[in-house]
Amino acid sequence: MNWKDKVVLGSKRFWKNEEGLGTLEMLMILAVLVIIAIAFRKWIVKWINDLFADTDGKITDTSNAPTVDEP
């Protein structure tokens, strides 16, 4: 039996196995999430950069705030 026959036989067993279907469902969900992430990657990167810039601005504003001297 060559490697192609082994792959075909293994995939047929995997497809018929009930546990394999759960794994297949998880892989399909993961694939959809990856496709969505790729489709919206520019928006996601811009959103994250804006979030970090806003956070950096708030940290800078806090560090420049006037302090009260203790008596």
N, C-alpha and C positions, 0 to 999 in steps of 0.2 A: 504494500500500500504506500503510494507516494504522498508527499506532503499536501498536495491539492485535495486528494481524497480525504485525508485526515481533517483538513479545514472544513470541507463541505459536511462531513459526518458530524464534526463537533458543532458546527453552527446549526445543523438540523436538531441535534440533541438540545442545544441551548434554547432554540425557538420553542420546542415542545415542552420544556421544563417550566413548571409554574413559577418557580423562584426566578428563573431567567426572565420572565415577563416583568416582574417587579424591577429587576435591574435594568431592563430595557426601558421601562417607563421613566426611571430616574435619569438615564442617559438622555432620553428625549427631552425631559424638562431642562436638564443642564444645557443641552444644545440650544434650546429656545432662549434661555437666559443669556448665553454667550452671543447669540445672534442679535438680541436686543441691545446688549452692551456694546457690540461693535457698531450697530446702527446709530446709537446715540452717544458714541464716545466723545465727540467734540463738545456736545452739550454737557456731558458728565464732567469732562476735564475743566471746562469753563466754570461750572458750578463749584467744583472743588477749589479751583484757584480763587474764585470770588470769596468763598467761605474762609480760606486761609488769609486772604488779604484783609477781610473784615476783622478777623480775630487778631491779626497782627496790629491793625489800627487801634483796636480796643486795648490791647496790651500796652502799646506805645502811649496812648492817652492816659492810661492808669499810672504808668511809670512817671509821667510828666505832671501829674496832679500835685497841687500844693500840699505840703505836709504841715501838721500842727506841731509846734515845738512844745515839749513838756516843760512845765515850770520848775 
